Amino acid sequence: MELAAPGIAALEAATASQRVREIIGKARAGGRTVLVVTDVEALLPAVSPPPLATVVLEALHVAVATPGLALVATTSAPESVDPRLRAPDLVDRELGLPLPDLRTRAELLRRLLATVPLADDVDLKAVAERAPGFVAADLVAVRREAAVQAALRHAGDGEPRITQEDLLDAVGSVRPISMSSSDTLQTGGITLDQVGDMVEVKQALTESVLWPLQYPDSFARLGVAAPRGVLVYGPPGCGKTFLLRALAGTGQLNVFAVKGAELLDKYVGESERAVRELFHKAADAAPALVFLDEVDALAPRRGQSSDSGVADRVVAALLTELDGAEPRRDVIVVGATNRPELIDPALLRPGRLERLVYVPPPDAAARSEILRAAGRHTPLAPDVDLDALGAELDGYSAADCAAVLREAALTAMRESLDAAEVAAAHIAAARAAVPPSLDPVQLAALQAYADRRPS
């Protein structure tokens, strides 16, 4: 027998208590019965439990004491359940159901698609590899989306068959339940191959982020622990966030992004709880990447803030999650900043954000590659020389280079809305309108930090 907690919690207190007693009374009178309380946190919240909670606990105690009746409570947020429910004479056993791993996802897909006509080229393991963090309900949605695509493509000859491409497209269009929160970062299908130049930076990030997740056996065989985290630092506009999106797209990782001081809260304990929930969700959606953008605002040096110790407590919570008694497996933490000297030093020691990767401003060759990548969909006139333009844009960041091409396209549109290409004259006008944004003083400070703290 089921007791749906959310529906009862929405009723008035008197009506809700009467409904609870009715359901439990039927369960007690039914002989050998299993009473399932779904989403129990709705009736018994951990924070400020309503007066109804006392009535519910009393009724559940009576139910458990009934011979032949077993109580099962379910929740997707165990930390949000009233601790009184875990009393030894009430609910004394806990069973956690982790997210499906690769093998389980492949088996779930095999069973879900057993009665579905599939093309001969379908590789369910490859589909499962592209679906980290997906639960059974998500895979059901994948099956539905793939079937719709196959039906729309079907021309009417024979039976429609789901292809590998249908399944992969469906995986890309379905957002898993574990990633349903607003603090997720969409990769947009970008991979490291689409990042111009930065060969050493891409290799360092691949070794520090992708290898621990893709080749854990190699680390175990050599008897070393994989890196826990990486700090990516460099001047603004040089592609740190873009690199992380490309890295996540290459490794097919779920990404949880925190920007600046989003986790800071003036109420005592709320910031630390937000940090714990962030890492808990990342562990559920593993393999996952926790991206701390502008980490200097989130984890400044302790003892120097005037915010009643909120930042200090957040730093302590981060240190605990990164290198605590319960290490997170298949979760990599990456911080990004342009002010590394402001970060608390304890966060940068081995076992935490131990690998420091400097993203330098682009040189002439890198600027040329960035211009080609940014202008791959822009028709350029024959008189446009991107190599020469890259050499001339000294002091321009990657964002500045992309802005030059964008401004040149707008200049061509101002001349004529029917413009079919961007000419050298348009780029010259754009250069005058888009000055370089890199600060020589900040560049010198970052380079000095990089020389002092080699990657």
C-alpha positions in Angstrom: 0.0 0.0 0.0 1.3 3.4 -1.0 1.3 6.7 1.0 2.1 9.5 -1.4 3.7 12.1 0.9 3.7 15.1 -1.6 -0.1 14.8 -2.2 -0.9 14.6 1.5 1.5 17.5 2.4 -0.5 19.7 0.1 -3.6 19.2 2.1 -4.7 21.2 5.2 -3.2 19.9 8.5 -6.5 18.4 9.8 -7.3 16.8 6.5 -3.8 15.5 6.0 -3.6 13.9 9.5 -6.9 12.2 8.9 -5.7 10.9 5.5 -2.5 9.6 7.0 -4.4 7.7 9.8 -6.9 6.3 7.2 -4.1 4.9 5.0 -2.2 3.4 7.9 -5.4 2.0 9.3 -6.1 0.2 6.0 -2.5 -1.1 6.0 -2.8 -2.5 9.5 -6.0 -4.2 8.7 -4.7 -5.8 5.5 -2.7 -8.6 7.1 0.7 -9.1 5.5 1.3 -5.6 4.0 4.2 -3.4 2.9 3.5 0.3 3.5 5.5 2.4 1.0 5.9 6.1 1.9 7.1 7.8 -1.3 9.1 11.1 -1.1 9.0 11.0 2.6 10.8 14.4 2.9 7.6 16.1 1.9 5.9 15.0 5.2 9.0 14.9 7.3 11.4 17.7 6.3 14.7 18.1 8.2 14.4 21.8 8.4 11.5 23.3 10.4 9.3 20.3 10.4 5.6 21.2 10.6 3.3 20.1 13.4 1.9 17.4 11.1 5.3 15.7 11.3 4.7 14.7 14.9 1.3 13.1 13.9 3.0 11.3 11.0 5.8 9.9 13.2 3.3 8.7 15.8 1.2 7.0 13.1 4.3 5.3 11.6 5.4 4.0 15.0 2.0 2.4 15.4 2.2 0.9 11.9 5.7 -0.5 12.5 4.5 -2.1 15.8 1.8 -4.0 13.9 2.7 -7.7 13.2 2.9 -8.5 9.5 3.4 -4.9 8.4 6.7 -3.6 6.9 7.5 0.1 6.4 9.5 1.3 3.4 10.2 5.0 2.9 11.7 6.4 -0.3 13.4 9.7 -1.0 15.7 11.3 -3.5 17.1 13.7 -0.9 18.1 11.7 2.2 19.8 14.7 3.8 16.4 16.6 3.7 14.6 14.0 5.8 13.8 14.5 9.5 16.4 12.6 11.5 13.7 11.3 13.8 12.6 8.9 11.0 15.9 7.1 11.4 15.1 6.0 15.0 16.1 2.4 15.8 12.4 1.4 16.4 11.2 3.0 13.1 13.4 3.0 10.0 16.6 1.4 11.1 18.0 0.3 7.7 19.1 2.5 4.8 19.7 1.3 1.2 21.2 3.6 -1.3 20.6 3.1 -5.0 23.5 4.6 -7.0 23.2 5.8 -10.6 23.7 3.1 -13.2 27.3 2.6 -14.3 28.4 2.0 -17.9 27.6 -1.7 -17.8 24.2 -1.2 -16.2 23.3 1.5 -18.7 24.2 -0.8 -21.6 22.0 -3.6 -20.1 19.1 -1.2 -19.5 19.3 -0.1 -23.1 19.4 -3.7 -24.3 16.3 -4.5 -22.3 14.4 -1.3 -23.2 15.2 -1.8 -26.9 14.6 -5.5 -27.0 11.2 -5.2 -28.8 12.2 -2.2 -30.9 13.4 -2.7 -34.5 17.1 -1.6 -34.6 19.5 -1.1 -37.5 22.4 -3.5 -37.8 25.0 -0.7 -36.9 23.6 0.0 -33.4 26.2 -0.3 -30.7 24.5 0.0 -27.3 27.8 0.2 -25.4 28.8 3.3 -27.4 25.4 4.8 -26.7 25.8 4.1 -23.0 29.2 5.7 -23.0 27.7 8.9 -24.2 25.1 8.9 -21.4 26.9 9.3 -18.1 24.5 10.2 -15.2 21.4 8.8 -17.1 18.9 6.8 -15.0 16.3 4.3 -16.3 13.7 7.0 -16.8 16.2 9.0 -18.8 17.0 6.0 -21.0 13.2 5.5 -21.6 13.1 9.1 -22.8 16.1 8.4 -25.1 14.2 5.4 -26.6 11.1 7.6 -27.2 13.1 10.4 -28.8 15.0 8.0 -31.0 11.7 6.3 -32.1 10.2 9.7 -33.0 13.3 10.5 -35.1 13.1 7.2 -36.9 9.4 7.6 -37.5 9.8 11.1 -39.0 12.6 9.9 -41.2 10.6 6.9 -42.4 9.4 7.3 -46.0 6.7 4.6 -45.7 8.5 1.7 -47.2 8.8 -1.1 -44.7 9.1 -0.8 -40.9 11.0 2.2 -39.5 14.3 1.2 -37.8 16.2 3.1 -35.1 19.8 3.7 -36.1 22.9 4.5 -34.1 22.6 8.2 -35.1 19.0 8.3 -33.9 20.1 7.1 -30.4 23.1 9.4 -30.2 21.0 12.4 -31.2 18.4 11.4 -28.6 21.1 11.2 -25.9 22.1 14.8 -26.8 18.5 16.1 -26.6 17.5 14.4 -23.3 18.7 16.2 -20.2 19.2 13.6 -17.4 17.4 14.0 -14.1 20.7 14.1 -12.2 21.6 17.3 -14.3 18.2 19.0 -14.0 19.5 21.7 -11.7 20.3 25.2 -13.0 24.0 25.0 -12.2 25.0 22.8 -15.1 27.2 23.9 -18.0 26.2 23.0 -21.6 29.2 22.0 -23.7 27.5 22.7 -27.0 29.2 19.7 -28.6 32.6 21.5 -28.5 35.7 19.3 -28.3 39.4 20.0 -27.8 40.0 19.4 -31.5 38.1 22.6 -32.2 40.4 24.7 -29.9 43.0 26.4 -31.9 46.7 26.0 -30.9 47.2 25.7 -27.0 48.9 22.3 -27.6 50.7 22.2 -24.2 47.6 23.5 -22.3 45.3 20.9 -23.9 47.8 18.1 -23.1 48.1 19.2 -19.5 44.3 19.3 -19.1 43.9 15.9 -20.8 46.4 14.3 -18.5 44.9 15.9 -15.3 41.2 15.6 -16.1 40.5 13.0 -18.7 43.2 10.4 -17.9 42.0 9.8 -14.3 38.5 9.1 -15.5 39.3 7.1 -18.6 42.3 5.1 -17.4 42.0 4.5 -13.7 43.6 1.0 -14.1 46.8 2.6 -15.2 47.0 4.8 -12.1 46.3 1.8 -9.9 48.9 -0.4 -11.7 51.5 2.3 -11.1 50.4 2.7 -7.5 49.7 6.4 -7.6 46.6 8.4 -6.9 45.0 10.3 -9.7 44.9 14.2 -9.4 41.9 15.5 -7.6 41.7 19.0 -9.1 43.2 21.5 -11.5 43.6 25.3 -11.3 43.4 27.0 -14.7 44.6 30.6 -14.6 45.5 33.2 -17.0 44.5 36.7 -18.3 40.7 37.3 -19.0 39.4 36.6 -22.4 42.0 33.9 -23.3 39.7 31.0 -23.4 39.7 29.4 -19.9 36.0 28.7 -19.8 35.9 27.7 -23.5 38.7 25.2 -22.8 36.8 23.6 -20.0 33.7 23.3 -22.2 35.8 21.6 -24.9 37.4 19.3 -22.3 34.0 18.2 -21.0 32.7 17.7 -24.5 35.8 15.5 -25.4 35.4 13.3 -22.3 31.6 13.2 -22.4 31.5 14.5 -18.8 28.6 16.0 -16.9 29.6 19.5 -15.8 28.5 21.4 -12.7 29.4 25.0 -12.9 29.6 27.5 -10.0 30.4 31.1 -11.0 32.1 33.4 -8.6 30.5 33.6 -5.1 27.2 31.9 -6.0 27.6 29.6 -3.0 28.0 32.4 -0.4 25.0 32.9 1.8 24.6 35.2 4.8 22.7 32.6 6.8 24.9 30.3 9.0 25.3 26.8 7.5 23.6 27.5 4.2 26.9 28.0 2.3 28.4 24.8 3.6 25.2 22.9 2.8 25.3 24.3 -0.8 28.9 23.0 -1.2 28.0 19.6 0.1 24.9 19.4 -2.2 27.0 20.4 -5.2 29.6 17.6 -4.7 26.8 15.2 -3.8 25.1 15.9 -7.1 28.4 15.6 -8.9 29.1 12.2 -7.4 25.6 11.0 -8.4 26.2 12.1 -12.0 29.8 10.8 -12.2 31.9 10.9 -14.2 31.5 14.6 -13.6 33.5 17.8 -13.6 32.9 20.5 -11.0 33.9 23.8 -12.5 34.5 26.7 -10.1 34.7 29.8 -12.2 36.3 32.9 -10.7 37.4 30.7 -7.8 39.3 33.6 -6.2 35.9 35.1 -5.2 34.7 31.7 -3.9 37.8 30.7 -1.9 39.8 33.8 -0.9 42.5 33.7 1.7 41.1 33.0 5.1 41.1 35.6 7.8 41.1 38.5 5.4 37.3 38.8 4.7 34.8 41.0 6.5 31.7 38.8 5.8 31.3 37.3 9.3 33.4 34.3 8.3 31.1 33.1 5.4 34.0 32.8 2.9 36.2 31.1 5.5 33.5 28.4 6.1 33.1 27.9 2.4 36.8 27.4 2.0 36.8 24.9 4.8 33.8 23.0 3.2 35.7 22.9 -0.1 38.8 21.6 1.5 36.8 18.9 3.2 35.0 17.8 0.0 38.3 17.9 -2.0 40.4 15.9 0.4 38.1 14.7 3.2 37.4 11.4 4.8 35.1 10.4 2.0 37.0 11.1 -1.3 34.8 11.5 -4.4 35.5 9.0 -7.1 35.1 9.9 -10.7 34.7 13.6 -9.8 37.3 16.1 -10.9 37.4 19.7 -9.7 38.6 22.5 -12.0 39.0 26.1 -10.8 39.5 29.1 -13.2 40.7 32.5 -12.2 42.8 35.5 -13.5 43.9 36.3 -9.9 45.6 33.1 -8.6 47.4 35.0 -5.8 44.1 35.8 -4.1 43.2 32.1 -3.6 43.7 30.5 -0.2 47.0 28.6 -0.4 45.5 25.5 1.3 43.3 25.0 -1.7 46.4 24.7 -4.0 48.4 22.0 -2.1 48.7 18.4 -3.4 45.5 16.4 -3.1 43.3 19.4 -3.9 43.8 21.8 -6.8 47.2 20.4 -7.2 47.9 20.9 -10.9 48.3 24.5 -12.0 47.8 25.1 -15.7 48.7 28.6 -17.1 46.7 29.7 -20.1 49.0 32.4 -21.7 47.8 35.1 -24.0 47.9 33.9 -27.6 51.0 34.5 -29.7 50.9 35.3 -33.4 50.4 31.7 -34.5 47.8 31.1 -31.9 45.9 34.3 -32.9 45.9 33.0 -36.5 44.4 29.7 -35.4 41.8 31.5 -33.3 40.8 33.7 -36.2 40.4 30.7 -38.4 38.3 28.9 -35.8 36.2 32.0 -35.1 35.7 32.7 -38.8 35.1 29.2 -40.1 31.5 30.1 -40.9 32.3 33.7 -42.1 32.9 34.1 -45.9 36.1 36.1 -46.3 37.2 38.0 -49.4 40.4 36.8 -51.1 42.3 39.9 -49.8 41.9 38.8 -46.2 45.1 37.3 -44.9 44.4 35.7 -41.4 48.1 34.9 -40.8 49.1 38.5 -41.3 46.2 39.7 -39.3 47.1 37.4 -36.4 50.7 38.8 -36.4 49.3 42.4 -36.3 46.9 41.8 -33.4 49.6 42.0 -30.7 48.0 42.3 -27.2 44.7 40.9 -28.3 43.1 38.1 -26.4 41.2 35.2 -27.9 37.9 37.0 -27.2 39.3 40.2 -28.8 40.2 38.3 -32.0 36.7 36.8 -32.2 35.3 40.3 -31.6 37.4 41.8 -34.5 35.8 39.3 -36.9 32.3 39.9 -35.5 32.7 43.7 -35.8 34.1 43.3 -39.3 31.0 41.3 -40.3 28.8 44.0 -38.8 30.7 46.7 -40.7 30.0 44.8 -43.9 26.3 44.6 -43.0 26.2 48.4 -42.3 27.5 49.0 -45.9 24.9 46.6 -47.3 22.5 44.1 -45.8 23.1 42.0 -48.9 26.8 41.7 -48.3 28.1 38.3 -49.2 31.7 38.4 -47.7 33.9 40.3 -45.4 36.8 42.2 -47.0 40.1 43.5 -45.7 38.7 47.0 -45.5 36.0 45.8 -43.1 38.6 44.1 -40.9 40.7 47.3 -40.8 37.7 49.3 -39.7 36.9 46.6 -37.0 40.5 46.8 -35.6 40.0 50.5 -35.0 36.7 49.8 -33.2 38.0 46.9 -31.1 41.1 47.8 -29.0 43.1 45.1 -27.2 41.9 44.3 -23.7 44.9 42.7 -22.2 46.5 44.7 -19.4 50.3 44.6 -19.5 50.6 45.0 -15.8 48.3 42.0 -15.1 50.1 40.0 -17.8 53.4 40.6 -16.1 52.0 39.6 -12.7 50.5 36.4 -14.1 53.7 35.5 -15.9 55.6 36.1 -12.7 53.2 33.8 -10.8 53.6 31.2 -13.5 57.4 31.3 -13.2 57.2 31.0 -9.5 54.6 28.2 -9.5 55.4 26.0 -12.6 52.6 23.7 -13.8 
